[in-house]
Amino acid sequence: MRTTDLDISKLSLGERIQLAEDLWDSVAAETGGLPLTEAQTADLDHRLAELARDPDVGDPWEVVRGRVQERLDKAG
């Protein structure tokens, strides 16, 4: 399939983001995930240490996802 076979310009912003997520998930499923860089690993280690020090830091995923979805709905 050529990329021109799919006219993504007709998709809303939210639909294009969902398409990108679906594409990424399909790649990860086939490759078993992609390796993290040293910087990504260090960042995750830092965040996990911060969470261990203060379990109440940050917002639950459901709250963050809701905020993102609201922004997508307004944009799209």
C-alpha positions as CSV (number, residue, x, y, z in Angstrom):
1,M,0.0,0.0,0.0
2,R,1.3,3.4,-0.8
3,T,0.8,6.2,1.7
4,T,-1.2,8.1,-0.9
5,D,-3.8,5.3,-0.8
6,L,-4.9,6.7,2.5
7,D,-5.9,10.3,2.6
8,I,-5.1,11.2,6.2
9,S,-6.0,14.9,5.6
10,K,-9.6,13.9,5.8
11,L,-9.2,12.5,9.4
12,S,-9.7,14.7,12.4
13,L,-6.8,15.5,14.7
14,G,-8.0,12.9,17.2
15,E,-8.3,10.3,14.5
16,R,-4.8,11.0,13.2
17,I,-3.4,10.7,16.7
18,Q,-5.3,7.4,17.2
19,L,-3.9,6.2,13.9
20,A,-0.4,7.0,15.0
21,E,-0.9,5.2,18.2
22,D,-2.3,2.1,16.4
23,L,0.6,2.1,14.0
24,W,3.1,2.3,16.9
25,D,1.3,-0.5,18.8
26,S,1.4,-2.7,15.8
27,V,5.1,-2.1,15.4
28,A,5.8,-2.8,19.0
29,A,3.7,-6.0,18.9
30,E,5.8,-7.3,16.1
31,T,9.2,-6.3,17.5
32,G,8.5,-7.1,21.1
33,G,9.0,-3.5,22.0
34,L,11.9,-1.2,21.1
35,P,15.0,-0.8,23.4
36,L,15.2,2.3,25.5
37,T,18.1,4.7,25.2
38,E,20.3,5.3,28.2
39,A,18.7,8.7,28.6
40,Q,15.2,7.2,28.6
41,T,16.2,4.5,31.1
42,A,17.8,7.2,33.4
43,D,14.6,9.3,33.2
44,L,12.4,6.3,34.1
45,D,14.7,5.4,37.0
46,H,14.5,9.0,38.2
47,R,10.7,9.0,38.0
48,L,10.4,5.6,39.8
49,A,12.7,6.8,42.6
50,E,10.6,10.0,42.9
51,L,7.4,7.9,43.1
52,A,9.0,5.7,45.8
53,R,9.8,8.8,47.8
54,D,6.3,10.3,47.4
55,P,3.6,7.8,46.2
56,D,1.1,10.7,45.9
57,V,3.3,12.7,43.4
58,G,1.6,13.2,40.0
59,D,-1.9,12.3,38.8
60,P,-3.4,8.9,38.1
61,W,-3.4,7.8,34.5
62,E,-7.2,8.1,34.3
63,V,-7.0,11.8,35.2
64,V,-4.2,12.5,32.7
65,R,-5.9,10.6,30.0
66,G,-9.1,12.6,30.6
67,R,-7.2,15.9,30.3
68,V,-5.6,14.7,27.0
69,Q,-8.9,13.5,25.7
70,E,-10.5,16.9,26.5
71,R,-7.8,18.7,24.6
72,L,-8.2,16.4,21.6
73,D,-11.9,16.9,21.6
74,K,-11.5,20.6,21.6
75,A,-8.9,20.5,18.8
76,G,-10.6,18.0,16.6
